[in-house]
Structure formats: C-alpha cells, structure tokens
Amino acid sequence: MNRTILSGAIILGIELSSCIGQNSVSSQTKKENKMEVSNKEKVVQLLKAIETGAQEPVAYINPNNYTQHNLAVANGLNGFGEALAALAEYPEAPKVNTVRAFQDGDYVFTHTDYNFFGPKIGFDIFRFEDGKIVEHWDNLQETPKNPSPSGHTMIDGATEIKDIDKTDENKELVKKFVADILVNGKMEKLATYFDGDNYIQHNPQIPDQLSGLGATLEALGKQGVFLKYDKIHMVLGEGNFVLVVSEGHFGESYNAFYDLFRVENGKIAEHWDVIQVISPKSEWKNENGKF
C-alpha cells in the first residue's frame, strides 16, 4: 500500500472529524443515518482503516472527547493520528484481521490479528456515547512463532455468538471463576467451573484440558514463577463469550491480563488471552492509565 496515501488519509480523517465537531454534517454521517451502521461495525471499520488508510471511519471518533488508555499513544484524536502516521513510516504495510467482535451496551470489544511493528494479537475495547467513540483500551502481545502445545494459535477457535439471553449469567460465572481462582487462589473450586477435563486452551504455553492447565501452573510454581491476579477492572460479554480485564503479577513482571472465555452449558469451555507488561509511568504518553 502507498504510504503517502495512508498519511494523506490520516490528515483527511482528522480534518473530517474536526468538521463534524464544528457542527458540519459530513457525507459519511448522512450515510450512517441511512444505513444505521452498528457500533460493532464502526469499530471493525476503524481497525481495518489502520491497514487500508481509509479516512471515513475516523469520523466515528468523537473529535472533542476521546480518552486513550494505550500508554504508548497520546491522548485525543491527535494522538490517534500520530500513531497512524508513525505506522506510515514503517517499511512494512500494516495488516489487520478482526476475528471476533462483540457488543455489551455502550462497549464494543474485539479480538484481532495485527501486523504492525511486527505481528501481534490484540484485544481492543471501545466505549461509545451517542454513536461516537469516546474511550479506548487495548492489550497487545507478540504473536508466537509456534502454536500452543495442543496445536492452537492465539486467535483461532470458535467465533459463533450464541445464548444471548444468558449473557449476564455467563458474565457472572466467569467473573466468579477469575475472582476465586486467579485472584484469591481457591484452587479447590477449580473443577467446579469446567465440564470434567474438557477445556480448549489458546494460551501459547498451556496445553488443552483442565489437567493441562493444572500441570502448567504446578510446573511454573516449582520454578518459582507464580501467576497472581490482583484486581478485576472490567467484565464484558455477549452471549457465550466473556472478556475479563485484570491486572496482576506473572513472575516478577506486573501485567495487564485480558482473558476471553467461551461458556457452554454453564461451564467454561474455551480460553484466549493476551498478556502485556505495564510500562513504567515515566514512559507513558498519556496520563489516563492502563485501566
């Protein structure tokens, strides 16, 4: 893709959003009104614009109120534009493939296979007000070169959203699991959250099955490497999928944990995650914090 086109698209996109902020009605806004673009689709289009350079999706961001929680990106719409401009200078064109997208009230969260500044798997969360994006959180992890011990990638697996009527029930189940097992270490309750040994695992270091999870945690403990969640910040869900955002320790590092669970018949059936070290405050480009 032509890098000049991408840079131009960034500038045009920011100018377009500024015009919207000045009460000008853009053709894109008219198109939204006619086609009733969902918030979920707005996010998918915005993420894809990182790859294509399309300027129209930038108009989905509120130009006067956009809070950024990616600590490597400056706050506001200008910070978003600066990040895209930096990508335009990178010798390899960015790639974006959003595999899963979910909506929970005013929040949209996505699971995406990225390639910018190297291959990454990421979760993104966007909060909307009046149809515009006003806040963004994310977590990124370098894509491993090899599959998991059971042959899975960090992004493959089930995608179909089911059991919408059980969203709240599933969110409560997963929140209790994270609180009991990962925050409070009540390992005696572990088996109650699973259907026997059935469990599909997409963490690149852990095999399938509940017994595989237990064996991995035991092996890490013998090496003096412990996993301890300290606080749950957010629980979002749609149907049989639930995302939990937490912070805590993995070994000596302090991390943000984004865990996506698929629930089936009231039990946890599948898990994906992204773990990112929280950078020192001296390196932050905004003051909003990771969470």
N, C-alpha and C positions, 0 to 999 in steps of 0.2 A: 504494500500500500504506500502511496506517495505521502511522505512525511510533511511536506508543505501543505497538502490538503488537510491533514489532521490538525496542524497548527492553526490553519485558517478556520477550520470548523470549530475549534475551541473558542477562538475570538468571537466568531459569529454567534456561537451559542450563548456566550456570556452577554454579548450585546443584546441578543434577543430576550434573554431573561430580564435584563435591565429595563428594556422597553415595557415588558409586562409589569414590572414594578412601578412604572410611571403611568399605569392605567391604559396602556395601549393594548388593543386586542389583536393578537397575532393570528395568522392563518392556522398555526398549529393548535391554538386554543379553540378556534372555531371547529377544527377537525375533531378535537377531543369531545366537544359538546355533541357533535353529530354522532360519533361512533361510540361514545361513552367508554373510553379506554379505562380498564380497571387499574387499580393501584398496583396490582401484581404485574400486569403487563407493562406499566410505566417503568417499573424497576428493571424488568428484563430488557427493555429497550435501552434504558440508560446504561446498564452494564455493557450491553453489546456495542454501544457507541464508543466505548474505550477502544474497541477493535476497528470499527468502521469509520470513526471520525464524524458520524452524523451529528449535526448540531441541534436538530429538533428536540431530542429527548432532554437536553439540558434545560429546556423550558419547564420540565416537571419539578425542578428545584425552586423553592422559594428564594428569590434573589436577595431578599432583605432579612431573612431569618433561616439560617442553615447552620446547625451545630454539628461539628465534626469531631468524632471520637477516635479516628485513626490518628495515632500520635505522631505519625510521620508526615501528616498533611496539615497545612494551615487551616484555620477556621474560615467558614463562609464560602460563598460561591467562588471568590477569587482563589481561595486555596484549592478548590476542586480544579479550577482551570490551570493553576500552576502545576498540579500533579499530572494532568494530561499533557501539558507542554513538555514536562520532563520525559514522559514516555515518547514524545515525538522525536526526541534527540537520541533515543536508544536505537542502536543499529538493527535490532530485530523487531519486526512489527508485532504488536500485542495481539493475543488471541483470547477470546472469552467464550466459554460454553457453559451456560447456566443449565444445570441438570435438574435441579429441583427449585420450585418457588412456592411459597406458602403465604397465606394472609391470616392474621389474627387481629381483628379490629382495625385500628389505625396503623398496625405494624405489618410490614412485608419482610420476610426473611428468605434468603436464597442460599443455595449450595452450588458453587461454581468452580469449574476447572479453568484456571487462568494460566497465561504465559506472558508475563511482563517482568522485566528484570529477572528472568528465569521462571521455570514452571512452578506453580503454586496451586494449592487447593484452599478455597476461602469460603467462609460464611459471612454474609452481609445482612445487616438489619437496617431498615429504613422506617422512619416514623413520618406519617402524613398528617397534615392539617388542611382541611378544605381542599383536598385534592392535590396538594403540593408537598414535596419532601422537605421536612424541616430539621431532620436529625439523622445521623448515620453512625453505625458502629460496625466493626468488622474484626475478623481474626483470620490470619493467613499463615500457612505452613508450607515449607518447600515440599514439592511432590517427590516422594521417594522413588529411587530408580528401580527398585524391586517390589513385587507385590507382597502382600501380607503372608504369614506362614500358611494360610489356607487358600492363597491364590487370589485374594480380592485386592482391588485398588481402593483408594480413599474416596472414590466418587461413584463407583458402580453400585448395583443392587436395586432394590425396589424403588419405584417412583410413584406408583398409583396412590392417590389420596382416597381413603375410604373412611367410613364411620364418622362422618361429620357430626352426627348427633352425640358422639362420645368424646368430643374434643376436651371438654372440661374434666371429664372423668380421667382421660388419658394424661392430661397435664398434671393432675393431682397425683396420679400413680408415679409418674416419672420424677416429679419433684420430691416425693417421699423417698424414692429409691436413692436419688443423689444425696438427700439430707441424711438418710440412715447410713448408707454405705460409704460414700465418698467424703462427707463432712464429719459425721460422728463415728465412723468406723465400726458400726454394728454388724459385723460380718456374719453373725448368727442368723440375720434376716435375709442374707443374700439370696438363698434358694427360693424364697417366697415370691420373688419378683420375676421368676423365669418358669417356663414350661419344661421342667426336667433339665436336660443338658442342651436343649435346643436354643441356639443363640448364634447369629451371624455377626461377625466382627470385622470392621473395616479399618481399625487402627493398624498401621503397618507393622507393628511389632507383636501383635497379640493374635493367636490362632482362634478359630471358631470354637463354639461351645462354652458353656459356663465353666466347665472344668479347665478349659484353656485359659480363661481369664484368671481363675484362681491360681493356676500353676504359674502364670506370669507374675502376678502380684507377689506370690511366695518367693519366686526366684529373685525378683528385684529387692525384696526385703532382706534376703540373705546377703545381697551385695551392698546393703546399706542405702539403697535408693528407695525412698518412700513417696507415695502419691497421697497428698492430703489437700482436699478442698477446704477452703476457709469460709467462703461466703458465696451464696447464690444471689445473683443480681437480677436475673430475668428468666421467665419461663414463658415460652410462646408455643403455640400449637395450632395445627389444623388437622382435624380428623385423627388419623392413626400416627401422625408424626408430631414429635415434640422436641423443641430446641431449648436447652438449658445453658445459660451463660453464667460462668462462675470464675472465681479467682482462687489461687492456692499454690502450693508447692509441688514440684516434681523434682525430687532430688534437692539440689541446692538452689535451683532457679525458681523465681517467682513468675507465675504464668497466668494468662487468661485461658480458660477452658471453654470451648464451645462444643457441646455434645448434642448430637441429633439422634433420637431414638425412634424406632418404629414399634408400635404396640399392636399386638394381635391377640384377640380374645382375653384382654385384661392382663397380658404378660408382655414383658419386653422381649422382642424377637430379633431386633437388628440395631446396630450402633455404628455411627460415624462420628469422628471428632477431628478438631483442629486445635492444636496447642501452640501458643505463641508466647514467648518470653516478653514480659512487660518491660519496656525500655526505661532507663533512669530518667527522672524528671528533667534533668539538665539537657536531655536530647529531644524533649517534646517540642513540636511545632505549634501546639495549641494548649490551652490551659483547661480543657474540658474533661480530661481524664479518660482512661480506657473504658470506663463503665458509665 
